Each structure stands twice: as structure tokens, then as C-alpha cells.
């Protein structure tokens, strides 16, 4: 199924704006909740996503992000381990 390239150009700004909202929510949660218990981080992340208007995120993604943020604060982001 072929897609009209102009459709891509129309949708990408919307996708980019949504991703920016998600990134802001993640960063805000990471800044305020890094190293805290998973449940607290998960709740804070869900609230931050809702505040940003980006609550349409796959639940498993939210759980994984919360798990990463709640992990040891000394772990470097992106470090192999």
C-alpha cells in the first residue's frame, strides 16, 4: 500500500509535537523523581504525561520508563550494563 508523501509531511509536525510533550514529561519526572520507588515514579510520570496532553502512551512504555527512572540514581543514562 503506497502512501502519498504529502500525507507524511502533514503528519510529521503532529508526531514531533506529541514526542516533544512526552520528552518534557519524562524529563520533568526524571528530574523530580529519579531513584524513588517505582510506584511513585509511575504515578508522577502518568500525571506529567496527562499535564502535557500526551496521555496516549502505550502502558508498557510508561512502565519501562518508570522502571528506568526509579532505578539507581548513579546509573548513567544510556550506559550498557
Order of alpha helices (4+ residues) and beta strands (2+ residues): alpha-alpha-alpha
